[in-house]
Amino acid sequence: MDLRTLPRPRAAGSGGRPESAEALLVRHYRHLVGMAYLTLPADRGRHARVVAAHAVVQRALPVLGGKAAGRSGDASGYEAVRARVLRGALRRRRWPGAVFPRVWGVRLFTPPDDGDAELDVRLAELPAPARAGFALRVLDGLDRAEAAEALAWAGVEAPAEAARAGDELLRSLGGAGWSELPPGYDACTVHLRPGDLLRRRRRWALVAAAVAVALTAAVLPVPGPPGGGTGGSSAPPPAARAVPPERRAADLWRRTAKLDLAVWPARGELVDDTALVGRAVTAWQQAGPSAAAEPGSTPGPPAAAPQLLYAGRLDGTAVVLLTDGRSLARYTDGPTSGGPARSGSARSGPTSGSASGPTSGAAAGTGGPVLALAAAGDSDVTAGAAVVLRRDERGARYLLAPWVASAATRRLDRPDEAERPLAFADGVTDPVPGTAAPGCPGPVLQLRSDPVVAEQHAFLLADLGGLAPAHLTYTPPPDGSAPARPPREAVGAQALRRWAAGACAVPEAGPGVRQLNLWEFADQRLPQNAGELAWACLRADRWDGSGSAAAAVLPPNGGRAERLARADGRACSRYEQDTVAQYRWRAPNGTAYLLVAASRRVSRLLVTTPSRRLDQPAPPGRTLALDDPGTGPAGVEAVTASGTRLRPIG
């Protein structure tokens, strides 16, 4: 929905006869539904939010008594309707027996988009009044004071605080208008799928069968088991026919300007095996809270019509890979299994970077189907370039994106060693052996895009034990004569050396991490000609939009980095580009030093030790070395040119 296609309610005339409540609702219906959708809890399913948003707006009608309340004019009438809508969305109560809206047999969902996952996470972190404040700022263009007044009308107890929180979210998104928000928040443009109908048909069939059995048992004698033995369990009923998943044209990736999982073609020798693919779709549609879901993903049915990415047999095990634009679902059919996966049979994912985690394991030979889910709502040309199909004792086998022209493996701990070519047929690689130490990225793929996508574009992906490997990037140290440098592919000699030292200092290395970046924010010449120390901030960005950061020092001898501190949040990201860190170091002659380093925009450093207090402009290199700092705690603070005060991470 583009707000430019809607009337601006606050610009309406202030005089004249008030319109009826019905006319106001009709005129502003789509606008009000969007406001209710944004205000409702963001952790609810899309179907529930769509239906609830329409119910909230429709229930605003009876209480108005057919006339617009408040001051005269269209604007005042709209404000009264808006207040009632917000009040209903904030209460989030249920209305037993409500006659509208009712949806039977289908599930509704708004169109998925790349921005949905991140914004959903951000909205879920806010209380309902703050979400309402965000909706007022985005949809109606109110300033903070006006949003607070509207929230007060809606009965919010602390309207100023709610308006401030909503305003902060808007500013963190770059002050985007509604025309720039993801289409997934237009609750009047919805898609539907028949998954609920299939479940309801099965449910009513089971109820009917149970009633028939009960009636029969009431009038017929119950014979005992023959021979006095116990009866065996019967096989489960066959799965209902699943709706065939969507498929993309084999050359779609060559004709689109956006490369992600949505443009992958369906590959594998079993793509036409309707029974296998149907079992996979049904298993996903029946997935419940006990389904194996990696961090950042939601256990449950697909949010949109599934798309088939792969269906094939690997080492005797059938594997199906699906996506709904927000999640990946990998269904593994055991060699002896023929039925659908039952809810609750899925397994929990690993919490470390081990390459043998149960979520990612294919469960080959277990004889039962396994469904694994992972977030993938922000895939692109790199983060959507490979998915793990199967793991066993020989290693992991990946399905590569159609735009990958060549593949190789690389030892991250051996930066001077050349990569080794990796064979792949129809997108499926040979096994990639290797495991990682706990907390460290695992085996690394070095992929190169087809020249149709980008000339000489190579990038690294690290196995973290999940379905999708993490994209490795590197941000070089600052150059005083150039603007800040953005992250780049970690394939250069300097990037490989830094990653060789800093890999095990990452803040996290497990499923759910989308990208790992090593930012070398400062270099420091050590006293007594002891070499050069590199200061780094390593960031892990998760698929759900959250993340964490860790400060580390990389020694001059090429040894492993020492992690100084770690914290969740957005430190060292594009939204928080300044940092400062401290490190106690002992020189070869035994002298103790307190080393301090800050990023390029820091203009002043404040250091307090048991023996001294220093407050001075930051040196050109933004580093300090204070000898004999004492054994007590030291405090370090930095001030940027804009006046922002910084403290070390953690």
C-alpha positions in Angstrom: 0.0 0.0 0.0 1.3 3.4 -1.0 0.1 6.2 1.3 0.1 8.6 -1.7 -3.0 6.7 -3.1 -5.0 7.5 0.1 -6.6 10.7 1.2 -4.5 12.6 3.8 -7.0 12.8 6.7 -5.3 15.7 8.5 -5.5 17.8 5.3 -9.3 17.5 5.0 -11.5 20.5 5.4 -12.4 21.6 8.9 -15.8 22.8 8.2 -19.1 21.4 7.0 -21.4 18.7 8.1 -19.7 15.6 9.7 -19.8 12.5 7.5 -21.4 9.4 8.8 -19.3 6.8 10.5 -20.0 4.4 7.7 -18.7 6.8 5.1 -15.5 7.5 7.1 -14.8 3.8 7.5 -15.2 3.2 3.8 -13.1 6.2 2.8 -10.2 5.4 5.2 -10.7 1.6 5.6 -7.4 0.5 4.1 -5.5 3.1 6.0 -7.1 2.2 9.3 -6.6 -1.6 8.7 -2.9 -0.9 8.1 -2.7 1.0 11.4 -4.4 -1.8 13.3 -2.1 -4.4 11.6 1.0 -2.5 12.7 -0.3 -2.0 16.3 -1.3 -5.6 16.9 1.3 -8.0 18.4 4.0 -8.7 15.8 4.7 -12.2 17.1 1.3 -13.5 16.0 0.9 -15.3 12.7 0.0 -13.3 9.7 -3.4 -14.9 9.3 -4.4 -14.0 12.9 -3.0 -10.4 12.4 -4.9 -9.9 9.1 -8.2 -11.1 10.5 -7.8 -9.2 13.8 -6.9 -6.0 12.0 -10.1 -6.1 10.0 -12.1 -7.0 13.1 -10.7 -4.1 15.0 -11.6 -1.6 12.3 -15.1 -3.1 11.7 -15.8 -3.1 15.4 -15.1 0.7 15.5 -18.4 1.3 13.7 -21.2 0.5 16.2 -19.8 2.6 19.0 -19.9 5.7 16.9 -23.6 5.6 16.6 -23.6 6.4 13.0 -22.1 9.9 13.4 -18.5 11.1 13.7 -17.7 12.1 17.3 -15.5 15.0 18.3 -15.0 18.3 16.6 -16.7 19.1 13.3 -15.2 18.3 9.9 -13.8 15.2 8.2 -10.5 15.5 10.1 -12.2 15.4 13.5 -14.4 12.5 12.4 -11.4 10.6 11.2 -9.5 11.3 14.4 -12.4 9.8 16.4 -12.5 6.7 14.3 -8.7 6.4 14.5 -8.8 6.7 18.3 -11.4 3.9 18.5 -9.3 1.7 16.1 -6.2 2.2 18.2 -8.1 1.5 21.4 -9.3 -1.8 20.0 -5.9 -2.8 18.7 -4.2 -2.0 22.0 -6.7 -4.1 24.0 -6.0 -7.1 21.7 -9.0 -8.8 23.3 -11.1 -11.6 21.8 -14.8 -11.2 21.1 -16.7 -14.5 21.5 -19.3 -14.9 18.9 -18.3 -12.0 16.8 -19.8 -12.3 13.3 -17.0 -10.6 11.4 -14.7 -11.3 9.9 -14.8 -15.1 9.6 -12.5 -17.0 7.3 -13.1 -20.7 6.7 -11.0 -23.2 4.8 -8.1 -20.9 3.9 -5.2 -19.1 5.5 -4.5 -15.4 4.7 -1.1 -13.8 4.6 0.2 -10.5 3.4 2.8 -10.5 0.5 6.2 -11.5 1.9 9.1 -9.1 1.4 12.8 -9.0 2.3 12.2 -6.3 4.9 9.4 -8.1 6.8 11.6 -10.3 9.1 13.7 -7.4 10.4 10.8 -5.1 11.0 8.7 -7.9 12.6 11.5 -8.4 15.1 11.8 -4.7 15.8 8.1 -4.4 16.3 7.9 -7.5 18.5 10.4 -5.8 20.8 8.1 -2.8 21.4 5.0 -2.7 23.7 1.7 -2.2 22.0 1.5 1.6 22.6 4.9 2.1 21.1 3.8 0.2 18.0 0.8 2.4 17.8 3.1 5.5 18.0 5.1 4.1 15.2 2.0 3.6 13.1 0.8 7.1 13.7 4.2 8.5 12.7 4.5 6.4 9.6 0.9 6.4 8.3 -0.5 9.8 9.3 2.8 11.7 9.3 2.2 13.0 12.8 5.1 14.5 14.7 5.9 13.2 18.2 3.7 15.7 20.0 0.7 15.0 17.7 1.3 11.2 18.0 1.3 11.5 21.8 -2.0 13.5 21.7 -3.6 10.8 19.5 -2.4 8.1 21.8 -3.8 9.9 24.8 -7.2 10.0 22.9 -6.9 6.2 22.5 -6.4 5.8 26.3 -2.7 5.1 26.5 -1.4 5.8 30.0 2.1 7.1 29.0 1.5 8.6 25.5 4.6 10.7 25.4 6.9 7.7 26.1 5.0 5.5 23.6 5.4 8.3 20.9 9.1 8.6 21.7 9.7 4.8 21.3 7.8 4.8 18.0 9.7 7.8 16.8 13.0 6.0 17.7 12.1 3.0 15.6 11.1 5.2 12.7 14.4 7.1 12.8 16.4 3.8 13.0 14.7 2.8 9.8 15.9 6.0 8.1 12.6 7.9 8.6 11.0 5.8 5.9 7.5 6.7 4.8 4.7 4.2 4.3 5.5 3.9 0.6 8.9 2.5 1.6 7.7 0.0 4.1 7.5 -3.7 3.1 4.3 -4.8 1.3 3.9 -7.4 4.0 2.2 -4.7 6.1 -0.7 -4.0 3.7 -3.4 -6.1 5.4 -5.9 -5.3 2.6 -3.7 -7.0 0.0 -3.6 -10.6 1.0 -2.9 -14.0 -0.5 -4.5 -17.2 0.6 -3.5 -20.9 0.7 -5.6 -24.0 1.4 -3.5 -25.5 4.2 -6.1 -24.9 6.8 -8.7 -26.5 4.6 -6.7 -29.7 4.4 -6.3 -29.9 8.1 -9.9 -29.1 8.7 -11.1 -31.8 6.3 -8.8 -34.3 8.0 -10.0 -33.2 11.5 -13.7 -33.5 10.6 -13.0 -36.9 9.0 -11.4 -38.1 12.2 -14.3 -36.6 14.3 -16.8 -38.4 12.0 -15.0 -41.6 12.3 -14.8 -41.4 16.1 -18.5 -40.7 16.3 -19.3 -43.7 14.1 -17.0 -45.9 16.2 -18.7 -44.6 19.4 -22.2 -45.3 18.1 -21.2 -48.8 16.9 -19.6 -49.6 20.3 -22.7 -48.6 22.1 -24.9 -51.2 20.3 -22.5 -54.0 19.6 -20.6 -56.4 21.9 -16.8 -55.9 22.0 -15.0 -59.2 21.2 -11.8 -60.0 23.0 -8.5 -60.2 21.2 -8.0 -63.6 19.6 -5.8 -66.0 21.5 -5.7 -63.6 24.4 -2.8 -61.5 22.8 -2.6 -57.8 22.4 -3.5 -56.2 19.1 -0.9 -54.4 17.0 -1.0 -50.7 16.2 -2.5 -49.8 12.8 -0.6 -47.7 10.2 -1.4 -44.0 10.2 -3.9 -42.8 7.6 -2.3 -41.5 4.4 -1.6 -37.8 4.1 -4.0 -35.6 2.4 -3.1 -34.4 -1.1 -0.8 -31.4 -0.7 -0.9 -28.5 -3.1 2.0 -28.7 -5.5 4.7 -26.1 -4.6 5.7 -23.3 -7.0 8.6 -23.6 -9.4 10.8 -21.0 -11.0 12.0 -21.0 -14.6 15.6 -22.3 -15.0 16.8 -18.9 -16.4 14.9 -16.6 -14.2 18.0 -15.6 -12.3 19.5 -14.3 -15.6 16.4 -12.0 -16.2 16.0 -10.4 -12.8 17.7 -7.6 -11.0 17.3 -9.2 -7.6 19.1 -12.5 -6.8 17.9 -14.5 -3.8 16.4 -17.9 -3.1 13.1 -16.8 -4.8 14.8 -17.1 -8.2 16.3 -20.6 -7.7 14.9 -23.2 -10.1 13.8 -26.6 -8.9 16.6 -29.1 -9.2 17.2 -32.8 -8.5 16.1 -36.0 -10.1 13.0 -36.3 -7.9 11.4 -33.0 -8.6 8.6 -34.8 -10.4 8.0 -37.3 -7.6 4.7 -35.9 -6.5 4.4 -38.3 -3.6 7.7 -37.3 -2.1 7.3 -33.6 -2.7 3.7 -33.8 -1.4 4.9 -35.4 1.9 7.4 -32.6 2.3 4.8 -29.9 1.8 2.4 -31.6 4.1 5.0 -32.0 6.8 5.7 -28.3 6.7 2.1 -27.4 6.7 1.6 -29.6 9.8 4.7 -28.3 11.6 4.0 -27.1 15.1 5.9 -25.6 18.0 7.9 -28.8 18.4 9.4 -28.6 14.9 13.1 -28.3 14.6 13.6 -24.5 14.0 17.0 -22.8 14.0 17.4 -19.6 16.0 15.7 -16.7 14.2 13.1 -18.9 12.5 9.5 -19.6 13.5 8.4 -23.2 14.0 5.1 -23.6 12.1 3.6 -23.8 8.6 4.8 -21.7 5.7 3.8 -18.1 5.6 3.2 -18.2 1.8 2.9 -20.8 -0.9 6.0 -23.0 -0.8 8.5 -22.9 -3.6 10.4 -26.1 -4.6 14.2 -25.7 -4.7 15.4 -29.3 -4.7 14.1 -32.9 -4.6 16.6 -35.6 -5.0 18.3 -38.7 -3.5 21.7 -38.3 -1.8 23.4 -41.5 -0.7 20.1 -43.4 -0.6 18.3 -40.7 1.3 15.5 -38.5 -0.3 15.9 -34.8 0.4 13.4 -32.0 -0.4 14.2 -28.3 0.0 11.5 -25.7 0.1 11.2 -22.0 0.8 8.3 -19.6 1.4 10.4 -16.4 1.0 11.0 -16.1 4.7 12.1 -19.6 5.8 13.9 -22.7 4.4 12.4 -26.1 5.1 14.5 -29.2 4.5 12.6 -32.5 4.5 14.6 -35.7 4.8 12.8 -38.9 4.0 14.6 -41.9 5.6 15.4 -44.9 3.4 12.6 -47.0 4.9 10.0 -44.3 5.7 7.1 -43.7 3.4 4.7 -41.6 5.4 4.6 -38.0 6.4 6.6 -36.6 9.3 4.6 -36.4 12.5 4.5 -33.2 14.5 7.0 -33.6 17.3 9.4 -35.9 15.4 11.7 -33.0 14.5 14.9 -32.5 16.4 16.5 -29.6 18.1 19.3 -27.7 16.3 22.8 -27.3 17.5 24.0 -24.3 19.5 27.6 -24.3 18.3 29.5 -24.2 15.1 29.9 -28.0 14.9 29.3 -29.5 11.6 27.5 -32.5 13.0 24.6 -30.8 14.7 21.3 -32.7 14.7 19.2 -30.0 13.1 21.5 -30.0 10.1 22.1 -33.7 10.1 20.0 -35.5 7.5 19.1 -38.3 9.9 20.0 -40.8 7.2 19.3 -44.3 8.2 17.0 -43.4 11.1 14.0 -44.7 9.1 11.9 -41.7 9.8 11.3 -38.3 8.1 12.8 -35.2 9.6 11.8 -31.6 9.0 14.3 -28.8 9.7 13.4 -25.1 9.5 15.7 -22.1 9.1 15.3 -18.4 8.6 16.1 -17.1 5.1 14.1 -13.9 4.7 17.0 -11.7 3.8 18.8 -13.8 1.3 20.8 -12.3 -1.5 23.5 -13.0 -4.1 25.9 -14.1 -1.3 23.7 -15.1 1.7 21.4 -17.0 -0.6 24.2 -18.8 -2.5 24.3 -22.2 -0.7 22.2 -24.4 1.4 23.2 -27.6 3.2 21.4 -30.6 1.8 22.9 -33.3 3.9 25.7 -34.1 6.4 27.3 -37.4 7.3 30.7 -38.7 8.3 32.2 -37.6 5.0 31.1 -34.0 5.4 28.4 -31.6 4.2 26.9 -31.5 0.7 25.6 -28.2 -0.5 23.1 -27.0 -3.1 24.6 -24.0 -4.8 22.8 -21.0 -6.3 22.3 -21.2 -10.1 24.6 -18.1 -10.5 27.6 -19.8 -8.9 30.1 -20.5 -11.7 32.9 -22.2 -9.6 33.4 -23.5 -6.1 36.3 -24.3 -3.9 37.1 -25.0 -0.3 39.6 -23.1 1.9 41.3 -23.5 5.2 40.5 -20.4 7.2 43.5 -21.1 9.5 45.9 -21.3 6.6 45.6 -18.0 4.7 48.6 -18.5 2.5 47.4 -21.9 1.3 45.5 -21.9 -2.1 41.9 -22.9 -2.3 41.0 -26.4 -3.5 38.5 -26.8 -6.3 35.1 -28.3 -5.3 33.1 -30.3 -7.9 29.4 -29.9 -8.2 26.8 -31.3 -10.5 23.4 -29.8 -11.1 24.2 -27.5 -8.2 25.0 -30.3 -5.7 28.5 -30.4 -4.4 30.7 -33.2 -3.4 31.1 -33.7 0.4 33.0 -30.9 2.1 34.9 -32.5 5.0 36.1 -30.8 8.1 34.8 -29.6 11.5 35.4 -26.5 13.6 36.5 -25.9 17.1 33.6 -24.8 19.4 32.8 -21.2 18.8 34.8 -21.0 15.5 33.5 -20.9 11.9 33.6 -24.3 10.2 34.8 -25.3 6.7 34.8 -22.4 4.3 33.5 -22.3 0.7 35.0 -19.9 -1.8 32.4 -19.3 -4.5 32.6 -17.2 -7.6 29.6 -15.7 -9.4 28.8 -16.1 -13.0 30.1 -13.1 -15.1 26.5 -12.4 -15.9 26.1 -11.4 -12.3 29.4 -9.6 -11.6 32.8 -9.8 -13.1 35.4 -11.5 -10.8 33.0 -11.6 -7.9 34.3 -14.1 -5.3 33.1 -14.5 -1.7 33.4 -16.8 1.3 30.7 -18.7 3.2 31.5 -20.4 6.5 29.6 -23.5 7.8 28.1 -22.7 11.2 26.1 -25.9 11.6 22.9 -24.6 10.2 21.1 -25.0 6.8 22.5 -21.8 5.4 26.3 -20.9 5.9 27.3 -17.4 7.0 28.8 -14.8 4.6 32.3 -13.7 5.7 33.2 -10.1 5.1 36.1 -7.8 6.0 36.3 -4.1 6.7 39.8 -2.7 6.3 41.4 -0.2 8.7 40.7 3.5 8.1 42.5 5.7 5.7 42.6 9.3 6.9 42.2 10.7 3.4 39.2 8.6 2.4 35.7 8.2 3.8 34.7 5.2 6.0 35.1 1.9 4.1 32.2 -0.5 3.8 32.6 -4.2 4.4 34.0 -6.1 1.4 34.5 -9.7 0.4 37.1 -11.4 2.6 39.1 -12.9 -0.3 42.1 -10.6 -0.3 45.4 -11.5 1.2 45.0 -9.0 4.2 41.4 -10.1 4.8 42.5 -13.8 4.9 45.3 -13.1 7.3 43.0 -11.2 9.6 40.4 -13.9 9.5 43.0 -16.6 10.2 43.8 -14.8 13.4 40.4 -13.6 14.4 38.0 -16.4 13.4 37.7 -17.9 16.9 37.0 -14.4 18.4 33.7 -14.0 16.7 30.8 -13.2 19.1 28.9 -16.3 18.0 29.2 -19.1 15.5 26.0 -21.1 15.3 22.9 -21.6 13.2 20.9 -18.4 12.7 23.9 -16.2 11.9 23.6 -14.7 8.4 26.9 -12.7 8.2 30.2 -12.4 10.1 32.2 -9.2 9.6 35.7 -8.5 10.9 36.2 -4.7 11.1 39.9 -3.7 11.6 39.1 -0.3 13.2 42.7 0.7 14.3 46.4 -0.4 14.0 48.8 0.4 16.7 52.6 0.4 16.8 53.6 -1.3 20.1 56.1 0.3 22.4 59.7 -1.0 22.4 59.4 -1.9 18.7 57.4 -5.0 19.6 55.4 -4.9 16.3 52.0 -3.8 15.2 48.8 -4.7 17.0 45.5 -4.8 15.1 42.3 -3.8 16.8 39.2 -5.5 15.5 35.5 -5.5 16.1 33.8 -8.7 15.0 30.1 -8.6 14.3 27.6 -11.4 13.9 24.3 -10.4 12.1 21.5 -12.9 12.5 18.8 -13.7 10.0 16.1 -12.2 12.2 17.8 -8.8 12.2 19.4 -8.9 15.6 23.1 -9.4 16.2 26.1 -9.2 18.6 29.6 -7.8 18.5 33.0 -8.6 20.1 36.1 -6.5 20.5 39.5 -8.3 19.9 43.2 -7.6 19.5 45.2 -9.4 16.8 48.8 -9.9 17.9 51.7 -8.9 15.5 53.1 -12.5 15.2 50.0 -13.8 13.4 48.8 -15.7 16.5 45.2 -16.1 17.5 43.2 -13.1 18.4 42.3 -12.4 22.0 38.6 -11.5 22.5 38.2 -8.7 25.0 34.4 -8.4 25.4 31.2 -9.4 23.8 27.7 -7.9 23.9 24.4 -8.3 22.1 23.1 -5.3 20.2 24.0 -3.3 17.1 27.6 -2.3 18.1 29.9 -2.1 15.1 27.1 -2.2 12.6 26.0 0.3 10.0 23.8 1.9 12.7 26.6 2.2 15.3 29.8 2.9 13.5 32.0 4.2 16.4 33.8 2.1 19.0 36.6 2.2 21.6 38.5 -0.6 23.4 41.2 -1.1 26.0 43.8 -3.9 26.4 46.4 -4.6 29.1 49.7 -5.6 27.5 53.1 -6.5 28.8 56.2 -5.5 26.8 59.1 -7.9 26.3 61.1 -6.2 29.1 58.2 -6.7 31.5 56.7 -3.2 31.5 52.9 -3.1 31.8 50.9 -0.9 29.5 47.3 0.0 29.1 46.6 0.2 25.4 43.6 2.2 24.1 42.2 2.4 20.5 39.2 4.1 19.0 37.5 4.3 15.6 38.1 7.1 13.1 35.4 9.5 14.2 36.5 9.7 17.8 37.9 13.2 18.6 38.7 12.9 22.3 39.8 10.1 24.7 39.3 10.0 28.5 41.3 7.4 30.5 41.3 6.9 34.3 43.7 4.5 36.0 44.7 4.1 39.7 47.7 6.3 39.0 46.5 9.0 36.6 43.6 10.6 34.8 44.0 11.6 31.1 41.6 13.8 29.1 43.0 14.8 25.7 42.3 15.1 22.0 42.6 11.8 20.2 46.0 11.3 18.5 45.9 11.0 14.7 45.9 7.2 14.9 43.3 7.1 17.7 45.6 5.0 19.9 47.3 5.4 23.3 49.9 3.4 25.2 50.0 4.3 28.9 52.9 2.6 30.9 52.6 1.5 34.5 48.7 1.8 34.7 48.6 0.0 38.0 46.7 -3.2 38.9 43.3 -1.6 39.6 40.4 -1.2 37.2 40.8 1.3 34.4 38.0 3.4 32.8 38.0 4.4 29.2 35.6 6.7 27.4 35.7 8.3 24.0 33.8 11.3 22.5 33.1 11.6 18.8 33.2 14.9 16.8 29.4 15.0 17.2 29.5 14.8 21.0 28.5 11.1 21.3 30.1 9.4 24.3 31.3 5.9 23.9 32.4 3.1 26.3 34.0 -0.2 25.4 31.8 -3.1 24.4 30.4 -5.1 27.2 
